[in-house]
Amino acid sequence: MSLRDAILSKDDFQSRLVDVPEWGVKIMLREMSGPGRNTFFEIVNFDKDNKAPLVEMYAAAIALSARDPETGDLIFTPEDKQALMEKSATVIERLGKAALVLSGLAPNSRDDAEKN
């Protein structure tokens, strides 16, 4: 196997199984792919200062990161962002923060990466 093939065949995504007792389920949060990250920036309404409402960012991150632990398939679509924003803010914040951290999009992620 070539080095190229070895690299491209690796599953290099960080993921985390998360219990969501409020929903009575466990979900897998997996970091976003490159196209997923592009979609995140397309569906979140950033202002001219590059700021956006936190609940919107959390809901978008969940929509692009939450996966069925058994199949690995995404549970939601980007179109579900608004419906997720209507769920418990406590749950959305907890899951959204975790999804952003996994994807390197948490507020301090860039600073931490630059330090390393």
Secondary structure, 3 states (H helix, E strand, C coil): CCHHHHHHCCCCCCEEEEEECCCCEEEEEECCCHHHHHHHHHHCCCCCCCCCCHHHHHHHHHHHHEECCCCCCECCCHHHHHHHHCCCHHHHHHHHHHHHHHCCCCCCHHHHHHHC
